[in-house]
Amino acid sequence: MQVGKETNLKLKMQTEQLKAVQSDVRRVTERMKAADKLLNQIGRTLMTDKCLACLIVVLLVVMLGVIVAKMFGLGKAEEAPGGYLAIDCSWEFNAHIRECRELKAQQEVAAAAAAAESNGGGGSRRVALGPDR
């Protein structure tokens, strides 16, 4: 009988211990959730700060580029007759612009006329016209 009472007493003590451990686990779980939320908030704030820092760096680089361009006189627009901006047709990426195509056709016609004159002049002149005409 004595053994049964001791066993029952130990069982009650262990049950109390298990309840205390379970309560501790719940508290730790709640604290972990709160810490996770706090870490997420800190991470978002940090990313915002990084984005702002990158934006500031980009703006500084652009401002520095403008200052350097102004120092060396870059970016000044050359005006063509009539108030239009001049287009530099010697650059390959401007070759598709209508004005550059027309200028090239005029140069080809002038070159063909000069070649015809240097070949003996006189007689009928042949002028090479572009595909547009």
C-alpha positions in Angstrom: 0.0 0.0 0.0 2.8 2.3 0.9 4.4 1.7 -2.6 1.1 2.7 -4.3 1.0 6.0 -2.4 4.6 6.8 -3.2 4.0 6.0 -6.9 0.8 8.2 -6.9 2.7 11.1 -5.3 5.5 10.8 -7.8 3.0 10.7 -10.6 1.3 13.9 -9.4 4.7 15.7 -9.1 5.7 14.6 -12.6 2.3 15.8 -13.9 2.9 19.2 -12.3 6.3 19.3 -13.8 4.9 18.5 -17.3 2.3 21.3 -16.9 5.1 23.8 -15.9 7.2 22.7 -18.9 4.2 23.0 -21.2 3.5 26.5 -19.9 7.2 27.5 -20.4 7.0 26.2 -24.0 3.9 28.3 -24.7 5.7 31.4 -23.3 8.8 30.7 -25.4 6.7 30.2 -28.5 4.9 33.5 -27.9 8.3 35.3 -27.4 9.6 33.7 -30.6 6.6 35.0 -32.6 7.1 38.5 -31.2 10.9 38.3 -32.0 10.1 37.2 -35.5 7.8 40.1 -36.1 10.4 42.5 -34.7 13.1 41.0 -37.0 10.8 41.4 -40.0 10.1 45.0 -39.1 13.9 45.7 -38.7 14.5 44.0 -42.1 12.0 46.1 -43.8 13.4 49.3 -42.3 16.9 48.2 -43.3 15.8 47.6 -46.9 14.1 51.0 -47.0 17.3 52.6 -45.8 19.4 50.7 -48.4 17.0 51.9 -51.2 17.2 55.5 -50.0 21.0 55.2 -49.8 21.2 53.8 -53.4 18.9 56.6 -54.6 21.1 59.2 -53.0 24.2 57.7 -54.6 22.5 57.7 -58.0 21.5 61.3 -57.7 25.1 62.3 -56.6 26.6 60.5 -59.6 24.1 62.3 -61.9 24.9 65.6 -60.4 28.6 65.0 -60.7 28.2 64.0 -64.3 26.3 67.2 -65.0 29.0 69.3 -63.3 31.7 67.5 -65.3 29.8 67.9 -68.5 29.3 71.6 -67.9 33.1 72.0 -67.1 34.1 70.5 -70.4 31.4 72.2 -72.4 29.6 69.0 -73.3 25.9 69.0 -74.0 25.9 72.4 -75.7 23.5 72.1 -78.6 24.6 73.4 -81.9 21.9 75.2 -83.8 21.3 74.7 -87.4 19.7 77.4 -89.6 16.1 77.9 -88.6 16.6 77.3 -84.9 16.7 73.5 -85.2 19.3 71.4 -83.4 22.0 70.1 -85.6 22.3 66.4 -86.1 25.7 64.8 -86.5 25.2 62.4 -89.4 28.7 61.0 -89.1 27.6 58.9 -86.2 26.3 55.5 -87.3 23.4 55.4 -84.9 22.0 58.6 -86.6 22.0 57.0 -90.0 18.3 56.1 -89.9 17.2 59.7 -89.4 15.5 61.1 -92.5 17.7 64.2 -92.7 20.8 62.0 -92.6 19.5 59.8 -95.3 18.8 62.8 -97.5 22.2 64.3 -96.8 23.9 61.0 -97.8 21.9 60.9 -101.0 22.9 64.5 -101.8 26.6 63.6 -101.1 26.3 60.5 -103.4 24.8 62.7 -106.2 27.6 65.3 -105.7 30.3 62.6 -105.7 28.8 61.0 -108.9 28.7 64.5 -110.6 32.3 65.1 -109.6 33.4 61.7 -110.9 31.6 62.4 -114.2 33.3 65.7 -114.6 36.7 64.3 -113.8 36.2 61.5 -116.4 36.2 63.9 -119.3 33.2 66.2 -118.7 31.1 67.1 -121.8 28.5 64.9 -123.2 25.5 63.7 -121.2 25.8 63.5 -117.5 24.5 60.6 -115.5 23.5 61.2 -112.0 22.9 58.3 -109.5 19.6 58.8 -107.7 18.8 57.1 -104.5 16.0 54.4 -104.2 13.6 57.0 -102.7 13.3 59.1 -105.9 
